[in-house]
Structures are given as C-alpha cells and as structure tokens.
C-alpha cells in the first residue's frame, strides 16, 4: 500500500463516519418529531371532543369544533392506521357523545391512541372520558340529549 493511501484512509473513515452519524441522527430526530406531533394531535382531539360535549354557548362550541377539526387533520397526517380507522368509525356513528354506540366508538378511538401492551379496558376509558352517567344507559337516559354533534360537516 502506498503512503498516500495509508494517509488518506483514516480521513475517509472520519468523513464516512461523520456523514453516517449526521444521516442517522437526522432520521432519529424526524421519527421523534413525528411521534411528538402524533401525540399532540391525539391529545388535542380527545380534549376538544370532550370539551365540545360540555359546551352550552354557541361560540365556545364553535371553538371546540374548530379545535377538533384541526386535530383530525393532524391525525390524518401523523396518526396510525388503527387510530384513523377508529376515528372513521366514530365519525360514522355520528360523532355525538349521547348514545352508547358513539361513546363506545369514542372510547375505541382513545384506546387505539394508547401505547400497545397497556391493559386499560374500554370501560375504564369511557369512565375517565365521559363519566359514570354515560357508560350505562337507562331508557330515561336515552331520551336526554348529552352533547352537541362533534362534526365540522356543513348542515
């Protein structure tokens, strides 16, 4: 091997190592940013839906619905396939937290957003998000409206 090759091999190794470190670090940062954006979108959506269900003033309801629409858009971009499918099912039930079916669908959305391997059931999620009075319906409860429609569709 020539002296020239012996002198340049360590330099080439340092350059290749620096390029690989930069590239792999950048990929890890992008994954981390995506995870942060995904988690923020999930939390913002859950917060806005529960907030909208408790609003009585039209302007406050409008703000909650806009927040839900914004979070849904971010979920479509950053969310997992499982969450998007669960969200579509919730939208299909009529995104209103006033029936057992819609509450169940909303709990499934929240469950899909949770990290895998954590044993929290749908009943616990429903209890935390909508409270005790909304998880088990009686005939009188079914007649009582609970919350506004949580959609941004034009009426």
VEXBAVO-571263 format. One record per atom (N, C-alpha, C): residue number from 1; residue in one letter; atom name; y, z, x. Coordinates in Angstrom, 2 decimals, always signed. Layout:
! residues N
NUM A CA Y Z X
...
This chain:
! residues 155
1 X N -1.16 +0.00 +0.84
1 X CA +0.00 +0.00 +0.00
1 X C +1.23 +0.00 +0.89
2 X N +2.22 -0.73 +0.48
2 X CA +3.43 -0.83 +1.31
2 X C +4.31 +0.40 +1.11
3 X N +5.19 +0.61 +2.04
3 X CA +6.13 +1.73 +1.96
3 X C +7.04 +1.59 +0.74
4 X N +7.37 +0.37 +0.40
4 X CA +8.23 +0.12 -0.75
4 X C +7.55 +0.59 -2.04
5 X N +6.28 +0.28 -2.21
5 X CA +5.54 +0.69 -3.40
5 X C +5.38 +2.20 -3.45
6 X N +5.13 +2.80 -2.33
6 X CA +4.96 +4.25 -2.27
6 X C +6.28 +4.94 -2.64
7 X N +7.38 +4.37 -2.24
7 X CA +8.69 +4.97 -2.54
7 X C +9.10 +4.78 -3.99
8 X N +8.71 +3.69 -4.62
8 X CA +9.15 +3.41 -6.00
8 X C +8.22 +3.97 -7.07
9 X N +6.96 +4.21 -6.76
9 X CA +6.04 +4.73 -7.78
9 X C +6.50 +6.05 -8.39
10 X N +6.94 +7.03 -7.63
10 X CA +7.43 +8.26 -8.27
10 X C +8.65 +8.01 -9.15
11 X N +9.53 +7.11 -8.72
11 X CA +10.71 +6.79 -9.52
11 X C +10.31 +6.14 -10.84
12 X N +9.35 +5.23 -10.79
12 X CA +8.85 +4.59 -12.01
12 X C +8.21 +5.64 -12.92
13 X N +7.46 +6.54 -12.35
13 X CA +6.84 +7.61 -13.14
13 X C +7.87 +8.48 -13.83
14 X N +8.95 +8.82 -13.13
14 X CA +10.01 +9.62 -13.74
14 X C +10.68 +8.85 -14.87
15 X N +10.95 +7.58 -14.67
15 X CA +11.61 +6.77 -15.71
15 X C +10.70 +6.64 -16.93
16 X N +9.43 +6.35 -16.72
16 X CA +8.49 +6.22 -17.84
16 X C +8.37 +7.56 -18.57
17 X N +8.28 +8.66 -17.83
17 X CA +8.20 +9.98 -18.45
17 X C +9.44 +10.30 -19.28
18 X N +10.62 +9.97 -18.76
18 X CA +11.86 +10.23 -19.49
18 X C +11.93 +9.40 -20.76
19 X N +11.53 +8.13 -20.68
19 X CA +11.55 +7.26 -21.86
19 X C +10.57 +7.79 -22.91
20 X N +9.37 +8.17 -22.49
20 X CA +8.39 +8.69 -23.44
20 X C +8.86 +10.00 -24.07
21 X N +9.43 +10.86 -23.27
21 X CA +9.93 +12.13 -23.80
21 X C +11.04 +11.90 -24.82
22 X N +11.94 +10.98 -24.53
22 X CA +13.02 +10.65 -25.47
22 X C +12.44 +10.10 -26.75
23 X N +11.53 +9.14 -26.64
23 X CA +10.96 +8.49 -27.81
23 X C +10.17 +9.46 -28.68
24 X N +9.33 +10.29 -28.05
24 X CA +8.54 +11.25 -28.82
24 X C +9.42 +12.35 -29.42
25 X N +10.44 +12.78 -28.68
25 X CA +11.37 +13.77 -29.21
25 X C +12.14 +13.25 -30.40
26 X N +12.53 +12.00 -30.32
26 X CA +13.26 +11.39 -31.43
26 X C +12.38 +11.28 -32.67
27 X N +11.12 +10.90 -32.49
27 X CA +10.19 +10.80 -33.61
27 X C +9.97 +12.17 -34.25
28 X N +9.85 +13.22 -33.43
28 X CA +9.67 +14.57 -33.97
28 X C +10.92 +15.01 -34.73
29 X N +12.10 +14.70 -34.22
29 X CA +13.35 +15.04 -34.91
29 X C +13.44 +14.33 -36.26
30 X N +13.05 +13.07 -36.30
30 X CA +13.08 +12.31 -37.55
30 X C +12.13 +12.93 -38.58
31 X N +10.93 +13.32 -38.14
31 X CA +9.97 +13.98 -39.05
31 X C +10.54 +15.29 -39.56
32 X N +11.15 +16.06 -38.68
32 X CA +11.75 +17.34 -39.07
32 X C +12.87 +17.13 -40.07
33 X N +13.74 +16.15 -39.81
33 X CA +14.84 +15.85 -40.74
33 X C +14.30 +15.44 -42.11
34 X N +13.27 +14.63 -42.11
34 X CA +12.68 +14.18 -43.38
34 X C +12.11 +15.37 -44.15
35 X N +11.43 +16.28 -43.46
35 X CA +10.89 +17.47 -44.12
35 X C +12.00 +18.34 -44.69
36 X N +13.08 +18.50 -43.96
36 X CA +14.21 +19.30 -44.45
36 X C +14.82 +18.65 -45.68
37 X N +15.03 +17.36 -45.63
37 X CA +15.61 +16.65 -46.78
37 X C +14.69 +16.72 -47.98
38 X N +13.39 +16.61 -47.75
38 X CA +12.41 +16.70 -48.84
38 X C +12.49 +18.08 -49.49
39 X N +12.46 +19.13 -48.68
39 X CA +12.51 +20.50 -49.21
39 X C +13.82 +20.74 -49.97
40 X N +14.93 +20.26 -49.44
40 X CA +16.22 +20.43 -50.14
40 X C +16.22 +19.72 -51.48
41 X N +15.67 +18.51 -51.51
41 X CA +15.61 +17.76 -52.77
41 X C +14.74 +18.49 -53.79
42 X N +13.60 +19.02 -53.35
42 X CA +12.71 +19.75 -54.24
42 X C +13.40 +20.98 -54.83
43 X N +14.01 +21.76 -53.97
43 X CA +14.68 +22.99 -54.42
43 X C +15.85 +22.65 -55.33
44 X N +16.64 +21.64 -54.96
44 X CA +17.78 +21.25 -55.79
44 X C +17.32 +20.80 -57.17
45 X N +16.20 +20.08 -57.24
45 X CA +15.70 +19.61 -58.53
45 X C +15.25 +20.78 -59.40
46 X N +14.43 +21.66 -58.84
46 X CA +13.96 +22.81 -59.61
46 X C +15.14 +23.64 -60.10
47 X N +16.10 +23.87 -59.22
47 X CA +17.28 +24.68 -59.58
47 X C +18.07 +24.00 -60.70
48 X N +18.28 +22.71 -60.60
48 X CA +19.10 +22.02 -61.60
48 X C +18.41 +21.95 -62.96
49 X N +17.10 +21.78 -62.97
49 X CA +16.38 +21.73 -64.25
49 X C +16.42 +23.09 -64.94
50 X N +16.14 +24.14 -64.19
50 X CA +16.19 +25.48 -64.78
50 X C +17.62 +25.81 -65.20
51 X N +18.59 +25.41 -64.39
51 X CA +19.99 +25.64 -64.73
51 X C +20.36 +24.91 -66.02
52 X N +19.95 +23.65 -66.14
52 X CA +20.26 +22.87 -67.34
52 X C +19.63 +23.49 -68.59
53 X N +18.45 +24.07 -68.44
53 X CA +17.78 +24.69 -69.58
53 X C +18.53 +25.92 -70.10
54 X N +19.37 +26.50 -69.27
54 X CA +20.10 +27.70 -69.66
54 X C +21.56 +27.44 -70.02
55 X N +22.00 +26.21 -69.92
55 X CA +23.41 +25.90 -70.19
55 X C +23.66 +25.73 -71.69
56 X N +24.80 +26.18 -72.11
56 X CA +25.20 +26.01 -73.51
56 X C +26.50 +25.21 -73.62
57 X N +27.28 +25.18 -72.56
57 X CA +28.54 +24.44 -72.56
57 X C +28.28 +23.00 -72.11
58 X N +28.79 +22.00 -72.85
58 X CA +28.51 +20.60 -72.51
58 X C +28.89 +20.22 -71.08
59 X N +30.03 +20.72 -70.59
59 X CA +30.43 +20.35 -69.23
59 X C +29.51 +20.95 -68.18
60 X N +29.02 +22.16 -68.43
60 X CA +28.07 +22.77 -67.50
60 X C +26.73 +22.05 -67.54
61 X N +26.32 +21.66 -68.73
61 X CA +25.09 +20.90 -68.88
61 X C +25.21 +19.56 -68.16
62 X N +26.36 +18.91 -68.30
62 X CA +26.56 +17.63 -67.62
62 X C +26.46 +17.77 -66.12
63 X N +27.02 +18.84 -65.57
63 X CA +26.94 +19.07 -64.12
63 X C +25.50 +19.30 -63.69
64 X N +24.74 +20.05 -64.49
64 X CA +23.34 +20.31 -64.16
64 X C +22.52 +19.02 -64.23
65 X N +22.80 +18.18 -65.22
65 X CA +22.07 +16.91 -65.34
65 X C +22.40 +15.97 -64.20
66 X N +23.67 +15.96 -63.76
66 X CA +24.04 +15.13 -62.61
66 X C +23.33 +15.63 -61.35
67 X N +23.25 +16.95 -61.19
67 X CA +22.54 +17.51 -60.04
67 X C +21.05 +17.15 -60.09
68 X N +20.47 +17.17 -61.28
68 X CA +19.06 +16.80 -61.42
68 X C +18.86 +15.32 -61.09
69 X N +19.76 +14.47 -61.53
69 X CA +19.65 +13.03 -61.24
69 X C +19.76 +12.78 -59.73
70 X N +20.69 +13.47 -59.08
70 X CA +20.85 +13.33 -57.64
70 X C +19.58 +13.78 -56.91
71 X N +19.04 +14.91 -57.31
71 X CA +17.82 +15.43 -56.67
71 X C +16.63 +14.49 -56.92
72 X N +16.54 +13.93 -58.13
72 X CA +15.45 +12.99 -58.43
72 X C +15.54 +11.76 -57.53
73 X N +16.75 +11.27 -57.32
73 X CA +16.92 +10.10 -56.44
73 X C +16.44 +10.43 -55.03
74 X N +16.77 +11.61 -54.54
74 X CA +16.33 +12.01 -53.20
74 X C +14.82 +12.23 -53.15
75 X N +14.25 +12.72 -54.26
75 X CA +12.80 +12.90 -54.30
75 X C +12.09 +11.55 -54.23
76 X N +12.64 +10.55 -54.90
76 X CA +12.04 +9.22 -54.85
76 X C +12.05 +8.69 -53.41
77 X N +13.08 +9.00 -52.65
77 X CA +13.18 +8.52 -51.27
77 X C +12.32 +9.38 -50.32
78 X N +12.41 +10.68 -50.43
78 X CA +11.78 +11.57 -49.45
78 X C +10.53 +12.28 -49.95
79 X N +10.26 +12.27 -51.26
79 X CA +9.17 +13.06 -51.82
79 X C +7.80 +12.47 -51.56
80 X N +6.80 +13.33 -51.70
80 X CA +5.42 +12.89 -51.53
80 X C +4.97 +12.12 -52.77
81 X N +3.91 +11.38 -52.62
81 X CA +3.36 +10.61 -53.73
81 X C +2.95 +11.54 -54.87
82 X N +2.33 +12.66 -54.54
82 X CA +1.88 +13.62 -55.55
82 X C +3.06 +14.16 -56.37
83 X N +4.16 +14.47 -55.70
83 X CA +5.33 +15.00 -56.39
83 X C +5.95 +13.93 -57.29
84 X N +6.06 +12.72 -56.80
84 X CA +6.65 +11.64 -57.59
84 X C +5.80 +11.38 -58.84
85 X N +4.48 +11.41 -58.70
85 X CA +3.61 +11.22 -59.86
85 X C +3.78 +12.36 -60.86
86 X N +3.84 +13.60 -60.37
86 X CA +4.02 +14.75 -61.27
86 X C +5.39 +14.68 -61.95
87 X N +6.41 +14.26 -61.22
87 X CA +7.75 +14.12 -61.79
87 X C +7.76 +13.04 -62.87
88 X N +7.06 +11.95 -62.64
88 X CA +6.97 +10.89 -63.64
88 X C +6.28 +11.39 -64.91
89 X N +5.25 +12.21 -64.75
89 X CA +4.57 +12.78 -65.93
89 X C +5.50 +13.72 -66.69
90 X N +6.29 +14.50 -65.96
90 X CA +7.26 +15.39 -66.61
90 X C +8.28 +14.57 -67.38
91 X N +8.79 +13.51 -66.78
91 X CA +9.74 +12.64 -67.46
91 X C +9.10 +12.01 -68.69
92 X N +7.82 +11.67 -68.60
92 X CA +7.12 +11.03 -69.71
92 X C +6.95 +11.99 -70.89
93 X N +6.83 +13.29 -70.63
93 X CA +6.68 +14.25 -71.72
93 X C +8.00 +14.46 -72.46
94 X N +9.08 +13.95 -71.90
94 X CA +10.40 +14.24 -72.42
94 X C +10.86 +15.48 -71.68
95 X N +11.66 +15.30 -70.67
95 X CA +11.98 +16.41 -69.76
95 X C +12.82 +17.49 -70.43
96 X N +12.19 +18.20 -71.34
96 X CA +12.84 +19.29 -72.07
96 X C +11.93 +20.50 -71.93
97 X N +12.48 +21.61 -71.53
97 X CA +11.65 +22.82 -71.37
97 X C +11.56 +23.57 -72.69
98 X N +11.05 +22.89 -73.72
98 X CA +10.96 +23.54 -75.02
98 X C +9.61 +23.38 -75.69
99 X N +8.65 +22.83 -75.00
99 X CA +7.30 +22.71 -75.55
99 X C +6.30 +23.14 -74.48
100 X N +5.13 +23.58 -74.90
100 X CA +4.11 +23.94 -73.90
100 X C +3.77 +22.78 -72.97
101 X N +3.74 +21.56 -73.51
101 X CA +3.41 +20.40 -72.68
101 X C +4.45 +20.11 -71.62
102 X N +5.72 +20.22 -71.99
102 X CA +6.76 +19.94 -71.00
102 X C +6.84 +21.07 -69.96
103 X N +6.63 +22.31 -70.40
103 X CA +6.62 +23.42 -69.44
103 X C +5.45 +23.28 -68.48
104 X N +4.30 +22.88 -68.99
104 X CA +3.13 +22.65 -68.15
104 X C +3.41 +21.53 -67.15
105 X N +4.00 +20.44 -67.61
105 X CA +4.31 +19.33 -66.71
105 X C +5.33 +19.74 -65.65
106 X N +6.32 +20.54 -66.03
106 X CA +7.31 +21.02 -65.07
106 X C +6.65 +21.94 -64.03
107 X N +5.73 +22.79 -64.48
107 X CA +5.02 +23.65 -63.54
107 X C +4.17 +22.83 -62.57
108 X N +3.62 +21.73 -63.06
108 X CA +2.84 +20.85 -62.18
108 X C +3.73 +20.19 -61.12
109 X N +4.96 +19.85 -61.50
109 X CA +5.91 +19.32 -60.52
109 X C +6.16 +20.37 -59.44
110 X N +6.44 +21.59 -59.84
110 X CA +6.70 +22.66 -58.87
110 X C +5.47 +22.92 -58.01
111 X N +4.29 +22.89 -58.62
111 X CA +3.06 +23.11 -57.87
111 X C +2.84 +22.01 -56.83
112 X N +3.13 +20.78 -57.20
112 X CA +2.97 +19.66 -56.26
112 X C +3.95 +19.78 -55.09
113 X N +5.07 +20.44 -55.31
113 X CA +6.07 +20.61 -54.26
113 X C +5.67 +21.69 -53.25
114 X N +4.77 +22.56 -53.63
114 X CA +4.38 +23.67 -52.75
114 X C +3.46 +23.19 -51.64
115 X N +3.52 +23.86 -50.48
115 X CA +2.59 +23.52 -49.40
115 X C +1.15 +23.73 -49.85
116 X N +0.27 +22.89 -49.40
116 X CA -1.14 +22.98 -49.78
116 X C -1.77 +24.24 -49.19
117 X N -2.80 +24.69 -49.84
117 X CA -3.54 +25.82 -49.34
117 X C -3.01 +27.17 -49.80
118 X N -1.94 +27.19 -50.55
118 X CA -1.41 +28.46 -51.04
118 X C -1.85 +28.61 -52.49
119 X N -2.54 +29.70 -52.78
119 X CA -3.17 +29.88 -54.08
119 X C -2.27 +30.47 -55.15
120 X N -1.25 +29.75 -55.55
120 X CA -0.41 +30.18 -56.66
120 X C -0.73 +29.27 -57.84
121 X N -1.14 +29.88 -58.95
121 X CA -1.55 +29.11 -60.11
121 X C -0.38 +28.67 -60.97
122 X N -0.68 +27.76 -61.90
122 X CA +0.35 +27.24 -62.80
122 X C +0.94 +28.33 -63.68
123 X N +0.14 +29.28 -64.10
123 X CA +0.66 +30.35 -64.96
123 X C +1.72 +31.17 -64.23
124 X N +1.47 +31.46 -62.97
124 X CA +2.46 +32.21 -62.19
124 X C +3.74 +31.40 -62.00
125 X N +3.58 +30.11 -61.74
125 X CA +4.75 +29.24 -61.57
125 X C +5.55 +29.17 -62.86
126 X N +4.85 +29.01 -63.99
126 X CA +5.55 +28.98 -65.28
126 X C +6.29 +30.28 -65.54
127 X N +5.64 +31.38 -65.24
127 X CA +6.26 +32.69 -65.45
127 X C +7.53 +32.84 -64.61
128 X N +7.48 +32.42 -63.36
128 X CA +8.64 +32.54 -62.48
128 X C +9.77 +31.60 -62.91
129 X N +9.43 +30.37 -63.27
129 X CA +10.47 +29.39 -63.56
129 X C +11.06 +29.49 -64.96
130 X N +10.23 +29.76 -65.96
130 X CA +10.75 +29.76 -67.33
130 X C +10.62 +31.09 -68.05
131 X N +9.92 +32.04 -67.48
131 X CA +9.83 +33.36 -68.07
131 X C +8.64 +33.54 -68.98
132 X N +8.47 +34.77 -69.45
132 X CA +7.30 +35.12 -70.25
132 X C +7.34 +34.53 -71.64
133 X N +8.49 +34.43 -72.24
133 X CA +8.59 +33.97 -73.61
133 X C +8.29 +32.49 -73.78
134 X N +8.17 +31.77 -72.67
134 X CA +8.00 +30.32 -72.77
134 X C +6.60 +29.85 -72.43
135 X N +5.75 +30.73 -71.94
135 X CA +4.45 +30.27 -71.49
135 X C +3.41 +30.28 -72.60
136 X N +3.51 +31.17 -73.55
136 X CA +2.57 +31.21 -74.66
136 X C +3.36 +31.06 -75.95
137 X N +3.08 +30.02 -76.68
137 X CA +3.83 +29.70 -77.89
137 X C +3.18 +30.30 -79.13
138 X N +3.99 +30.77 -80.01
138 X CA +3.55 +31.14 -81.35
138 X C +4.14 +30.09 -82.29
139 X N +3.67 +29.98 -83.52
139 X CA +4.25 +28.99 -84.43
139 X C +5.76 +29.15 -84.60
140 X N +6.25 +30.39 -84.63
140 X CA +7.70 +30.60 -84.77
140 X C +8.44 +30.12 -83.52
141 X N +7.83 +30.30 -82.35
141 X CA +8.46 +29.86 -81.11
141 X C +8.55 +28.34 -81.05
142 X N +7.56 +27.66 -81.58
142 X CA +7.55 +26.21 -81.51
142 X C +8.72 +25.61 -82.27
143 X N +9.23 +26.31 -83.29
143 X CA +10.35 +25.80 -84.08
143 X C +11.70 +26.03 -83.42
144 X N +11.78 +27.00 -82.51
144 X CA +13.05 +27.38 -81.89
144 X C +13.36 +26.47 -80.71
145 X N +14.51 +25.80 -80.70
145 X CA +14.85 +24.97 -79.55
145 X C +15.11 +25.86 -78.33
146 X N +14.71 +25.40 -77.15
146 X CA +14.84 +26.21 -75.95
146 X C +15.89 +25.71 -75.00
147 X N +16.01 +24.45 -74.88
147 X CA +16.94 +23.96 -73.87
147 X C +17.28 +22.53 -74.14
148 X N +18.28 +22.04 -73.49
148 X CA +18.69 +20.66 -73.67
148 X C +17.72 +19.71 -72.99
149 X N +17.81 +18.49 -73.38
149 X CA +17.00 +17.47 -72.75
149 X C +17.48 +17.28 -71.32
150 X N +16.55 +17.24 -70.39
150 X CA +16.89 +17.19 -68.98
150 X C +16.74 +15.78 -68.45
151 X N +17.42 +14.88 -69.04
151 X CA +17.32 +13.49 -68.62
151 X C +18.69 +12.91 -68.43
152 X N +18.75 +11.88 -67.66
152 X CA +20.01 +11.19 -67.45
152 X C +19.99 +9.84 -68.16
153 X N +18.96 +9.64 -68.99
153 X CA +18.87 +8.38 -69.74
153 X C +20.03 +8.31 -70.74
154 X N +20.50 +7.10 -70.95
154 X CA +21.58 +6.92 -71.93
154 X C +21.01 +7.02 -73.33
155 X N +21.75 +7.67 -74.17
155 X CA +21.26 +7.85 -75.54
155 X C +21.91 +6.85 -76.46
